[in-house]
């Protein structure tokens, strides 16, 4: 049974996966993150492009299951939560 959806908004890849009750991560979907533009020491990315890509990744990931885990809140990397690498 799927109990959670993991989402990783990385600088090069946006990923989502399904976490089972047994602790197994599967159904991983990944897409390239929007381009980061460097200009004179300043780095910019398009937040709405990130949101659209994340939405598509989550939709593709959730299309693999009929289960809709309840929202449990975000937990930043490095605070004891699971990270996908």
Backbone as CSV, one residue per row, in Angstrom:
resi,resn,N_x,N_y,N_z,CA_x,CA_y,CA_z,C_x,C_y,C_z
1,UNK,0.843,-1.179,0.000,0.000,0.000,0.000,0.890,1.244,0.000
2,UNK,0.546,2.221,-0.820,1.284,3.483,-0.895,0.824,4.381,0.252
3,UNK,1.797,4.912,1.000,1.457,5.758,2.140,1.940,7.197,1.984
4,UNK,2.831,7.440,1.031,3.344,8.799,0.866,3.906,8.977,-0.548
5,UNK,3.982,10.239,-0.948,4.612,10.619,-2.198,5.792,11.509,-1.842
6,UNK,6.969,11.160,-2.360,8.167,11.966,-2.128,8.375,12.876,-3.329
7,UNK,8.739,14.133,-3.078,9.001,15.096,-4.151,10.340,15.763,-3.889
8,UNK,11.203,15.753,-4.898,12.538,16.348,-4.804,12.659,17.414,-5.885
9,UNK,12.708,18.694,-5.468,12.882,19.800,-6.403,14.359,20.150,-6.462
10,UNK,15.090,19.458,-7.304,16.527,19.676,-7.417,16.863,20.762,-8.428
11,UNK,18.125,21.119,-8.482,18.553,22.147,-9.427,18.703,21.597,-10.840
12,UNK,18.917,20.286,-10.982,19.059,19.698,-12.311,17.923,18.755,-12.661
13,UNK,17.273,18.160,-11.656,16.203,17.185,-11.896,15.106,17.359,-10.858
14,UNK,13.871,17.205,-11.295,12.717,17.171,-10.395,12.214,15.734,-10.401
15,UNK,12.096,15.132,-9.192,11.723,13.720,-9.079,10.561,13.550,-8.109
16,UNK,9.779,12.499,-8.341,8.731,12.099,-7.407,8.736,10.577,-7.340
17,UNK,8.390,10.047,-6.176,8.331,8.604,-5.989,7.238,8.233,-5.014
18,UNK,6.854,6.976,-5.038,5.803,6.448,-4.168,6.433,5.616,-3.058
19,UNK,6.111,5.926,-1.827,6.644,5.212,-0.667,5.586,4.246,-0.150
20,UNK,5.965,2.972,-0.071,5.025,1.953,0.410,5.050,1.883,1.929
21,UNK,4.051,1.217,2.476,3.969,1.024,3.923,5.175,0.235,4.426
22,UNK,5.761,-0.595,3.571,6.938,-1.391,3.932,8.235,-0.582,3.850
23,UNK,8.136,0.688,3.424,9.327,1.529,3.351,10.064,1.471,2.028
24,UNK,9.452,0.871,1.031,10.076,0.771,-0.296,9.681,1.974,-1.151
25,UNK,10.662,2.560,-1.831,10.422,3.686,-2.719,10.414,3.176,-4.155
26,UNK,9.343,3.423,-4.865,9.235,2.957,-6.239,8.436,3.931,-7.077
27,UNK,8.202,3.553,-8.310,7.415,4.406,-9.199,8.039,5.764,-9.418
28,UNK,9.357,5.829,-9.402,10.046,7.121,-9.489,9.933,7.693,-10.899
29,UNK,9.549,8.950,-10.948,9.452,9.700,-12.200,10.395,10.886,-12.077
30,UNK,11.150,11.172,-13.135,12.102,12.289,-13.111,12.052,13.052,-14.427
31,UNK,12.170,14.352,-14.319,12.277,15.225,-15.491,13.354,16.264,-15.214
32,UNK,13.953,16.752,-16.267,14.958,17.809,-16.113,14.309,19.046,-15.523
33,UNK,15.022,19.685,-14.615,14.550,20.937,-14.022,14.716,22.062,-15.043
34,UNK,13.929,23.108,-14.915,14.095,24.260,-15.804,15.523,24.818,-15.721
35,UNK,15.938,25.409,-16.807,17.295,25.952,-16.911,17.510,27.084,-15.907
36,UNK,18.698,27.082,-15.294,19.109,28.181,-14.426,20.006,29.086,-15.257
37,UNK,19.666,30.362,-15.286,20.412,31.335,-16.085,21.412,32.055,-15.197
38,UNK,22.677,32.075,-15.627,23.732,32.779,-14.893,24.056,34.063,-15.649
39,UNK,24.096,35.173,-14.920,24.396,36.469,-15.540,25.152,37.335,-14.542
40,UNK,26.458,37.491,-14.774,27.260,38.373,-13.931,27.265,37.996,-12.460
41,UNK,27.316,36.711,-12.163,27.342,36.267,-10.769,25.963,36.112,-10.153
42,UNK,24.913,36.372,-10.911,23.538,36.231,-10.430,22.920,35.020,-11.133
43,UNK,22.187,34.216,-10.402,21.579,33.001,-10.938,20.067,33.094,-10.779
44,UNK,19.356,32.836,-11.866,17.900,32.944,-11.835,17.259,31.712,-12.451
45,UNK,16.107,31.344,-11.908,15.294,30.289,-12.492,13.843,30.755,-12.484
46,UNK,13.049,30.162,-13.338,11.648,30.532,-13.483,10.803,29.684,-12.528
47,UNK,10.295,30.323,-11.466,9.530,29.595,-10.449,8.284,28.943,-11.036
48,UNK,7.625,29.608,-11.969,6.423,28.998,-12.522,6.760,27.809,-13.418
49,UNK,7.916,27.820,-14.067,8.358,26.654,-14.844,8.648,25.485,-13.907
50,UNK,9.252,25.774,-12.726,9.480,24.724,-11.723,8.150,24.130,-11.275
51,UNK,7.166,24.999,-10.997,5.858,24.529,-10.522,5.176,23.664,-11.576
52,UNK,5.239,24.068,-12.846,4.614,23.293,-13.921,5.296,21.930,-14.080
53,UNK,6.618,21.924,-14.001,7.350,20.652,-14.126,7.038,19.743,-12.939
54,UNK,7.024,20.303,-11.732,6.706,19.514,-10.538,5.291,18.949,-10.625
55,UNK,4.356,19.734,-11.104,2.979,19.273,-11.254,2.903,18.099,-12.238
56,UNK,3.633,18.188,-13.345,3.645,17.109,-14.336,4.297,15.844,-13.772
57,UNK,5.388,16.003,-13.034,6.081,14.863,-12.428,5.164,14.178,-11.413
58,UNK,4.505,14.966,-10.574,3.585,14.383,-9.594,2.423,13.670,-10.278
59,UNK,1.872,14.257,-11.336,0.763,13.625,-12.052,1.198,12.289,-12.645
60,UNK,2.380,12.254,-13.269,2.885,10.997,-13.843,3.137,9.956,-12.763
61,UNK,3.654,10.396,-11.634,3.930,9.487,-10.524,2.624,8.914,-9.966
62,UNK,1.656,9.787,-9.701,0.387,9.352,-9.116,-0.457,8.538,-10.093
63,UNK,-0.195,8.673,-11.386,-0.929,7.888,-12.382,-0.632,6.393,-12.247
64,UNK,0.408,6.050,-11.498,0.806,4.657,-11.316,0.035,3.959,-10.192
65,UNK,-0.800,4.711,-9.467,-1.533,4.133,-8.338,-2.901,4.789,-8.213
66,UNK,-3.851,4.050,-7.622,-5.174,4.604,-7.347,-5.231,5.238,-5.968
67,UNK,-4.211,4.999,-5.158,-4.177,5.504,-3.787,-3.783,6.973,-3.807
68,UNK,-4.422,7.775,-2.987,-4.078,9.184,-2.831,-3.699,9.419,-1.371
69,UNK,-2.385,9.363,-1.066,-1.959,9.572,0.320,-2.404,10.945,0.818
70,UNK,-2.745,11.020,2.073,-3.136,12.320,2.636,-1.905,13.199,2.740
71,UNK,-2.113,14.496,2.767,-1.001,15.442,2.860,-0.443,15.401,4.276
72,UNK,0.854,15.173,4.365,1.486,15.082,5.684,2.411,16.242,5.976
73,UNK,2.528,17.189,5.078,3.419,18.322,5.295,4.816,18.038,4.788
74,UNK,5.525,19.068,4.477,6.883,18.946,3.942,7.895,18.803,5.059
75,UNK,8.959,18.083,4.770,10.072,17.947,5.697,11.352,18.189,4.914
76,UNK,12.066,19.258,5.243,13.290,19.577,4.477,14.337,18.482,4.562
77,UNK,15.138,18.367,3.502,16.243,17.401,3.492,17.168,17.644,4.672
78,UNK,17.725,16.582,5.194,18.690,16.705,6.291,18.054,16.783,7.665
79,UNK,16.706,16.657,7.743,16.059,16.726,9.047,15.497,15.370,9.468
80,UNK,16.076,14.314,8.900,15.647,12.980,9.291,14.700,12.330,8.312
81,UNK,14.236,13.077,7.307,13.335,12.519,6.317,14.106,11.745,5.257
82,UNK,13.370,11.075,4.410,13.959,10.303,3.316,14.351,11.235,2.170
83,UNK,15.500,11.028,1.577,15.858,11.777,0.383,16.121,10.803,-0.745
84,UNK,15.775,11.170,-1.968,16.000,10.326,-3.149,17.270,10.809,-3.824
85,UNK,18.172,9.909,-4.144,19.406,10.300,-4.823,19.619,9.398,-6.000
